């Protein structure tokens, strides 16, 4: 085992420069309940990109340093700097989750040595990661780090969405950007749980992806009939809850409006304020950074709010969370399987062409980093 860690750090300077670099440091001693994980697979999630790249203009990308220790730079436009004022001139660790092998442990955690575990704790884009033993998810025998790398964020998000639906009294869902890794997991989980699901995508190719998984309601938002098709799908399923990964633009408002039209078909009397059926859209991603546009078509019984996995889990009991984690482990290579376009080393992840690839946030183009390369 190396005596040195190597960690990817992201810094935005007060001069308006994004700098991505690999920072070496000595391995720190472990506490009795800590383990050291040799990270062998860590996904680049959309939520990682916000910290990794910030609001940098990738058209200005350049790379310096050496082949082993590259330094990626890009300009952050002056008008965007105020949005990241709290992080200026700090070299921040990146990487929400990952998996690898426990190579060292404190006295109370030695039973984990040699185990393949998944961890979600930040700073995973690194050769080694230190975690508390209780925070490690021991993967089933035969599971590779790549198979377990995304065992937390997407699977737990899917299950927390279903928990939110049940807790709030809804019976069906609408989901946007639905051909993503997370969206495909949601299709499989809803099918298993008999939850009606409406999937909104942005191309015929993405429609085909979800149809192949057995999805019933798949709508292409770029087609002329989208608004009418959405109303019909909502009328069929009774969906009154949506999870929106897009965030900006008119889509959240269109979903609420379609829910109101479907609800009005069941109304027994006219009300100038619309139906009393409560319609809710939660924004959990910001693929579109424009303002969220809402029109008057939804009536007045509606809500739009932000939704994050950690906030949702904070409203659940330890028993519920334990049940969700157990389900993820049991279905890690089926319902919650992830697929990656390519695997990069830490140094390769700092090359401009690679940054542009994973920075596109394109459906079906999720990337994995293997820091052990």
N, C-alpha and C positions, 0 to 999 in steps of 0.2 A: 504494500500500500504506500502511496506517495505521502510524504510529510507536508505537502503543500496543496492548498486548495486553489482552484481557478474559477472565478465567478464573473459572469457577465453583468456589467453595471451600465445604467443609463443616466446620463447627466444632461440637463439643459442649463446652459450658462446664462448669466444675466446679459451677456452680449448677443444672445439669440442664436446659439449654436447647440444642436443636439450632438452629443458625443457618446457612442457606444464603444466600450472597451472591455478587455479581459483583465481583471485585477487578481493578482496572486497574493495569498496570505498564508501564514502558518496555521496548521490545524490546532484548534484550541482543545484543552482537556475536556473530557465529558463529565457531566454530573451523573450521580448514580442511576437516575431513571432516564438517561438520554442514550440515543443510538446515533451512530454515524452511518449514513446511507451513501453508497457509491451510486450516484444517479446515472442510469443507463437509458432513460427515456423520459422526456418532459415535453408536453405539447405546447405549441404557441397558440393560446386561446385568444379570441377577440378581446377579452378583458385584459390580457397581457399586453396587447398592442397599444392600449391607451397609455400605459406606463412606459413601455419600451420605446415607442416612437413619438408619443405626445402629438402635438400639432405641427410637426416638422413637414417641410415641403420636400418630398422624396425626389423630386426632379432635380434638386441641388445636391444629391448624394455624392460622396467621394469616400475613398478609403486610403488610409495611410498606415503607419506602423510597419510591422513585419508580417510575413505569412503566418507565423505562429501566434502573434499578438497584434492582429489588425485593429485599427481604430477607425470606426465608421463615423462620418460627420454629415450633417445636413443642416440647412438653415431653417430656423423658426421665424416666420414673418413677424415683424414688430407688433402688428395688431393682434397677434395671437398670444404674445407673451403674458399679458395680464391673466389669461386663463390658467397658467401654470406657475403663477407667482410664488406659491407656497413651496415649490420644489426646486427653485432656481439654485444652481451651483452645488447641488447635492448628487453624489454618485449613488444611485439607488439600485438595490438588487431586484431582479425580475424573475418571474416564473411562479405561477400560483400552485401548480401541482406537478407530480411526476412519480416515477417508480424506479426502484433499483434494489440492490442487495445490501443488507446490513453487514458491514465489515468490522465494526467495533461497537462495543456497548459498555455502559456503566455497570456497576456491580448488580443493580437490581433489574437489569434488562438483558442479561447475557443470553437468555433463552432465545432471543431474536437473532443472534449472530448467524449468518448464513441464510436467513429467510429473505425471500423476495417480498418487498412491501411497497404499498402506495402511500404517498404522503401529500398533504395539502397544507402548506405553511408559509409560502412565499420564499423567494430566493432559490428556486429550483433550477434555474439556468446556471448550474455550477457543477463542478466535478464531485463535490461531496456536500451533503446536507445533514445538519444536526436536527433531530426531532425528539420530542418526548415519546417514550415507548407507547403510551396509551393513545397517541395520535397516529400511530402506524396501523395501516390496514394490511394485515398479512394476507397475501394473495394465495388462492388455491394452488396446490401442487401442480406443476406443469405449466402454470401461467407465466408468460414472459413479461419482462418490464414494459415492453411496447404495448402488450395487451392491457396492462394495468395502469399505464401512464395517465389515462384520462378517466380514472375510476371515481373521481370526486365531482368535479365541477358540472359536467354535462349530466351524468346519471342522477346526481342528487338534485340538480335543477329540475329535471323531468319529474322526479317523484315529488319534489316540493310543490311544483305546479299542480299536480293532481291532488296533493293534500290541501292546497289553497282552494282549489275548486270545491272540494267536499266540505271544507270548513265554512265556506261562504254560501253554501247552498246551491251552487250551480251544478248542472248535470252534463254539460258538453263544452267543448273548447274551440276557439279559433286561434291559430298560430301562424305567424308570419316568418318569412325567410325559412320556410319549413323544410327545405331540402338540405339544410346543414346537417352536420353530425348529430347535433342535439335534436334537430327536427326529425331525423330518421329514428332516433331512439324514442321520441315521443310517439311516433306512429306505431312502433312495436308495442310500447307500454300501454297505449290506449286500446289497441286491439286486444291485448291480453286482459285488460281490466274492463272491456266492453264499454268504453267511454267514447261517445261520438266525437269526432275530431274533424275540423275543417282546416285544411292546409293551404296557405297562400304562398305562391312562388312567383318567379319573375321570368320564366322562360318555358318553352315546350319541353326542352331537355330535362328541366327539373320536374315537370309534371310526370315525365316518363320514369324518372328515378323513384318517385313516391308510388306511382301506380305499380311498379314492379315489386314494391314492398307490401302491396295489398291495400294501400290507402283508398278509401271510398270517395272522399270529397277533396279534390285537388284543383285549385283555381289559379289560373295565370293572370296576375294583375295587369299585364300589358295588353290583354285582349279587349276588344270593344264591348263584349258582353259581360265583363267582370262584375260590374255593380249588380246587374240583374242576376247573374249566377250566384253571387254572394248572398243575396236575399233569399233565393230558393234553398241554398244549402243551409242557411240559418233557420229557415222555416221548417225544414225537414228534421234538423237535429235538435232544435230548441236551444242553441248555444246563446248564452248571455254573458260569457266571459272570454276575453281575448288576451293573449300574451304577445306583445309586439316587440320584435328585435330591431325594427327599423327606426322607430322613434320620431324622426323628423318627417315633414311632408304631410300629405292628406290621408294616409292609410288608416290611422287610428280613428279618425273622424268618419271615414267611409264604413269601417266596421260597426261603429256605434249607430250610424244612420241605417245600415242594413238590418241591424238588430231591431231598431224601432219600427221599420217597415214590416218586418216579420211579426213583431208583437202586435202591431195595429190590425193585422188580419184577424187576430183572435179577440179584438176588443168588441164589447157589446154596445158601447156608446162613444160618441165623439167627445174629445176633450181638447180644448185649444192648446193645452200644455203638453200634449202627447200622452202616451200610455204611462201607467204606474209601474211597469216592469223595469226593475233596475238592471242596467247594462253597465259592464265594467271592462275597461281595457287597462292592463298593466304594461308599462313600457319597461323592458328589462335589458334593452340594448340600444345603441345609438349608431347604427350603420349609416344613417342619414343625419347629419349634424344641423339640418335646417330646423326652424321652429316647428312644433307639432301644430298642424292646422285642424281646427274643429269648426264645423258649420252648424247650422240650426236644425239639421235633419234628425238629430237624435232625441228631440224633445227635451225634458228636464230631469228625467230619472236616469242619471248616468254618472259615472265616475271615471276619471283618468288618474293614474298614479304611477309612481316608480315602484319597482319590485326588484329586490336583490335576494340571492340565495341565503346569504348569512342572516338577513333580516327575517326571512321566512322561517329559517330553522330556529331562530331565537324565540319564535312563538310556539314552538313544538316542545314536547316533553322529551327527556332523555330516552324514554322507552320508544317513542315514535321514531326518533332519530336512529336508535339502534336497529329498529326494524327496517328502516330504509337502507342502512348500510349493509345489513344482512341480505336484503334483496339484490342490491348491486353486486355483491360478491357471488351470489348464486346464479346471476344472469349476466356476468361480466362479458362472456364471449358470445352471447346471443342477443338479448334485448338491448344491452348497453355496450355492444361492440363498437369500437371506433375505427375509422379508416383514415390513413394519412397519405398525402401525395408524395412525400419524400422525407428522408431523414438527413439531418445536417449535423455536423460537428459544431462546437462553439465557435471556432474560427470561421467556418463556412457560413454560419448564421449572420456574420457581420459583413459579408460581401454585398455590395450594392445590388447585384442582380437578385440575390436571395432575398434581401430585404424588400425589394419591390414585389417579389412573388408573394411572400406571405403577408405583406402589407396591403395587398389588394382586398383582403377579407372575402375572397371569392368562395362561393359554395362549392364543396367538393375539393377544395385546395387547402386543407389543413396540414400543417407541417409539424414534424417532430424533431427535437434536438436530442442527440445522444452525447452528453458531455464526456463520456468515457472514451470516445474515439481518440 
